[in-house]
Amino acid sequence: MKKIPSPLTPKAVADAALAGDRGAKAVWAETGERLGQGLASLVLALNPDAVLILGGVARAGRLILDPVRRVLAEQPFREPFKALELSAPADRDWGVVGAALLSRESR
């Protein structure tokens, strides 16, 4: 990154990447790749129908989803990934909503 934004938030890094900052783009590429590797392991173990990426990271949209999708597409054992739905709804703070619901449920 040319200049590190303060405060350093996912949105600030996304804005820098969208503005063409190579360092910020590299941060999202590596983050997406590592997230994709972790999700691939979980998909193989749990075989879910869908994976939702939530919170501030979800607002990065394609910056995070493209590398995640690439990693998932490269998996040698294809069957669990064929119908997997991957999304990052950025229109609401779903991570906070989920945490609140979980908190209420565990009472």
N, C-alpha and C positions, 0 to 999 in steps of 0.2 A: 504494500500500500504506500502511496506517496506520502500521505499524511494520515496518521491514525486518528480516526474520529473520536471525540469525547462527548458523551459516553460511548463506549464501544458496544454496540448492540447489533443483533442480527440485521435489523433494518438499515443501520448505518453501513454495514458491510455490503448489504444487497444494493443499496443506493450507489455505493462506490463501484461495485461490479457493473451495474447497469450503465454507469457513466464511463465505463471503459477501463477502469483501474485493473491492471493485470494481476497485481497481488491479491486484490479482493476476489477476482475471478478464480484464482488458484485456491484461495481459502474455501470457496463454495465447491469447487471441483473435488478437493480432497475430503471435505466434510461429507459431500454426497456419496463419494466412493466408500468411505468408511461406514456410513449409515447403511448403504446398500449391502455391504458385506454382513453387517449385523442382522439386517432384516432378512437376508437370504438364509442365514442360519436359523432364524426363528421360523421362517416359512417352511423350511425343511422339517423342523421339529414339530411344529404345530398345525401346519397345513390350513391356514385361515383362508377365507374367501376374499377378505379385504384388509388393507393396511391403510390407516389414516396417520398422516404426519400432522401434528397439531402445534399450536403455540406460535411464538415469534418466528421460528424457523420456517413454518409453513408459508409465511408471507413472502418468502424468497421465491416461491413459485418454481419456474423452470430451472432457476439456478441450483436448486436442491434436487428437484425431481428428475432432471435429465441425467445426471450421473447415477442416481439411484436406479433409474430404469435401465440404464446401460449395464450396470452390475447384475441386476436381476436377469436381464436378457442373456447374459453370458454364462449363466449357470449351466453346468453340464447335465444335471438331472432336471429335465424340463417340466415334467408332469405337474408338480405343485404350483408352477408359475404360469401355466397356460391361461387359467381363468382368474388369476389374481387381480383384484382391482386395487390400484394404488392412487391415492389422492391426498391433496394437501389443501383443504378448504381454508382460505385465508380471510373469509368474510366475518369471522367472529372469533372470540377467544375461547375456542372449544376446549383447550387444555384446562383452563380455569373452571369451565362448566363441568368437565369430567371430574376434576378434583373435588369440587363442591358436592357433586352427586355421590362420589365415593365416600366422602366425609359423612354425609347424611346417612348413607346406607350402613355404615359401620357402627352406628350408635346402638 
